[in-house]
Amino acid sequence: MKLHKYTNLRFIGMAMLLLVSLMFQRVSPASAQDGAGSETISDVTFFVDGPDAADLAVPAAALFILDANFDLQANNAVPTGWVVSSTDASQWGVTDYVPVFTPTTGAANSPTSAGKKVWVSAGGTTPVDPSASTYPVSHKTTMRYQLNLSQYNKTANFSFWYFNDSEDCSAPGAGDGDFFRWGASTAAAGPYTGMEVAGFSGGWKIVTLDLSAYMGQPSVWVVLQFESDADANVGDGAYVDDVKLTATGFKNIAATASQSGYLRESGLNTNVANQRAVGSYWVGDSTGKGAYRIILSFNTTGVKPVGTDFKSAQLRVTYLARTGNSFTTTSLAPFNGVRLYGKNGFFGSHAGLQLGDFNLAATNLGNFPNLPTSNIYIRGLNASRTTSVINTTGVTQFRLQFNLKTDMDAISDLIKFNAPKLLVTYGTP
């Protein structure tokens, strides 16, 4: 059928109106992917603007802890503790808007639709409403956070969840893509070493950035940056949630020799010591059938950074010598093993080695293994026991004693230990 020329013109006009309407309508993130419909990921080294006025907001001391889900912060606010900057009037800020593409599948602890998060243009003097508009063109905004990794010497990782929908770098146009970047540096302005993505993430993803190269540094910056080019953009840009530092460290503390040593019981089952020897570590029995017990004192003041938790501890003693006829090897089995007792603080009236420390009440921390590993006896403590017994404001003391006080043979059977050490592991909550 041949159409009248006016009919053709009407169809063309309607099509043009529809096209104009779509150009000014916010595109749903579920379909606002770039031409490739995928995400491009690559390593990157980059700088950020600075130092600038925003750097004046840097806290006086870097923090040992970073754990933010933004749920308690006001919409459009600068995330607490972060230094935020931008090339225009909008910047990273808090929002409760839920991206249209929020999959129900994936990790159980991925950000929930009800929680708050940060978005690339939700803050600033002229914040953008993500429910009504996408991110601006020629937009670069940066979030930086200063960490103190000086006491983390075991592991350190910076992690977060992100959702990104931006122009892929394979798309044509000025600037060739809109990028979400993250990285770490010892300088606020960089260079930052990390990763960048462009395109459509397909939902929420978790990122873990290894910070082990920065362990021991008192000032380490982590950064989130979004940058768009000058041509038309698509989708939401980047959302970030559940930002966290996960790090652990340990301290190896030698016993204070002037407060440590052995105590000898006055006789069979008297439970009273009548001899002490500072800096000498014998455990066993005497010819008078009295027990030898060891007191170890450690200065554990400030053993972990403020805000961190104890993860574990180990008390280590090294085999040095043995005497008598019961101990023919390094095994502790002839006297039914050595039991460890702990005290948050000191046993007696002061930290020095006292005769009265021999039988004072303390926390039972279980037995050492009967056999050493490379001549070292190790008693491990879990997080709960470590937390209960370690004194972070002073002295922590331990008592080592055989479960069998004497073998009743009137011969002094002793094992001598050396180099007592306390290894404490701590980390972020």
Number of C-alpha atoms within 10 A of each C-alpha: 3 4 7 8 8 9 10 10 11 11 10 11 12 10 12 12 11 10 11 10 11 11 10 9 10 17 17 16 21 16 14 20 24 22 13 14 16 15 20 16 16 10 12 15 16 18 15 20 15 13 11 9 9 14 16 10 11 15 13 7 11 18 19 21 21 18 15 17 19 23 17 10 17 14 19 24 18 21 22 11 17 19 21 23 25 23 13 16 16 23 31 30 26 28 25 21 19 16 21 15 17 16 13 12 9 10 10 8 9 18 22 15 15 10 16 24 29 28 29 33 33 26 25 19 11 13 17 22 16 20 14 9 15 21 25 22 16 17 20 25 23 23 24 23 23 27 20 20 26 17 21 26 18 15 18 23 17 20 19 20 21 23 23 27 33 30 32 25 20 15 15 12 13 12 14 17 24 30 26 27 25 25 26 28 22 17 16 24 18 19 16 22 18 20 19 20 25 29 30 29 20 18 19 23 16 17 15 15 18 16 20 15 10 22 22 16 15 18 20 22 21 25 24 22 24 27 24 25 19 15 17 14 22 25 25 30 28 27 25 24 25 22 20 19 23 19 24 24 24 21 17 14 16 16 21 19 18 14 19 27 24 25 28 24 25 18 17 17 12 10 16 19 22 15 13 21 17 17 20 17 26 26 24 31 30 25 16 16 22 25 31 29 26 29 29 27 28 25 21 21 13 11 21 21 21 12 11 16 18 25 21 19 23 18 21 21 21 18 19 15 13 19 14 15 11 19 17 11 12 16 15 22 17 17 20 14 19 24 18 21 19 25 21 21 22 24 26 15 9 11 20 19 26 23 18 15 20 27 14 11 12 17 15 14 18 15 19 20 17 17 16 17 11 8 13 18 23 20 19 20 18 13 16 12 18 23 18 13 20 24 21 18 13 16 20 24 26 24 27 22 22 23 17 16 21 24 16 14 14 13 17 21 25 21 22 17 21 16 15 22 20 23 15 24 24 25 25 22 16
